Each structure stands twice: as structure tokens, then as C-alpha cells.
């Protein structure tokens, strides 16, 4: 079972996501609810076979779930010490709920739902 980093400041959480995307990590799942980015957020980034799951809520800040190797990479790349513990927004049931509410990105792109 993958461990979870908790209590990641929102600015740091967003910075990690932004920089990973600029380095070729691809969003493969994202929560698109009406409150996405306001009350809650969820996304999965992948690069090859590597996967990082991100969850955020305005009540508890950001969380990240990934392998130990990827945590070491993030720690080195972003000069951050993670606090590990029981996740709130990346609890298994919550992830399942987000996944059911998230349309796979290829469907969203196919239906051109990201129009400005």
C-alpha cells in the first residue's frame, strides 16, 4: 500500500503539480465538479509507468500518494520534507468517489469539453 503525504500547503501542492506537468507528466484523471479547485480537487499525473495521485480540500490542504521512490524524487526536486499520515482526501473510498465523478481525460478531449 502506498503511503500518503498530508498537510501540504496549497501553494506547494500547486507548484509541484505545475512543475511536474512542465516536465512531461500527463494528467490522466481529474475531478471536474463544480467545486473543483474551490472546495476540493483531485488529479492523477503519470509519466510512463510512474503514477502520482493528488488530492486537496480547502479544509485540510493538499495530499500526495505515490511510491517511496517517487517521494524521494519529489523530496529532492522540490526540497520538501513531507509529513506522512492518514489521508483525508486521498482515502481509498474518497479516491473511488473522485474516480467515478471524473471523466477520463481522453473523453473530455474527444468531446471538446474544455472550451474556453
JOKA-V399180 format. One record per residue. RES is the residue in three letters. NEAR is the number of other C-alpha atoms within 8 Angstrom. Layout:
# JOKA-V399180
res->(RES:RES)
near->(NEAR:NEAR)
This chain:
# JOKA-V399180
res->(UNK:UNK:UNK:UNK:UNK:UNK:UNK:UNK:UNK:UNK:UNK:UNK:UNK:UNK:UNK:UNK:UNK:UNK:UNK:UNK:UNK:UNK:UNK:UNK:UNK:UNK:UNK:UNK:UNK:UNK:UNK:UNK:UNK:UNK:UNK:UNK:UNK:UNK:UNK:UNK:UNK:UNK:UNK:UNK:UNK:UNK:UNK:UNK:UNK:UNK:UNK:UNK:UNK:UNK:UNK:UNK:UNK:UNK:UNK:UNK:UNK:UNK:UNK:UNK:UNK:UNK:UNK:UNK:UNK:UNK:UNK:UNK:UNK:UNK:UNK:UNK:UNK:UNK:UNK:UNK:UNK:UNK:UNK:UNK:UNK:UNK:UNK:UNK:UNK:UNK:UNK:UNK:UNK:UNK:UNK:UNK:UNK:UNK:UNK:UNK:UNK:UNK:UNK:UNK:UNK:UNK:UNK:UNK:UNK:UNK:UNK:UNK:UNK:UNK:UNK:UNK)
near->(2:7:10:13:13:14:9:12:8:9:6:8:11:8:8:9:8:8:8:9:11:7:6:7:10:8:11:10:13:14:13:9:7:4:9:11:6:7:9:11:14:13:12:12:14:12:9:4:5:6:9:12:11:14:13:13:11:8:5:8:12:14:16:12:12:12:9:8:6:9:9:8:8:10:11:8:6:7:7:7:5:8:8:8:8:7:10:7:10:13:9:6:6:10:10:8:8:10:11:7:9:11:12:9:10:6:8:11:9:7:6:7:7:6:4:2)
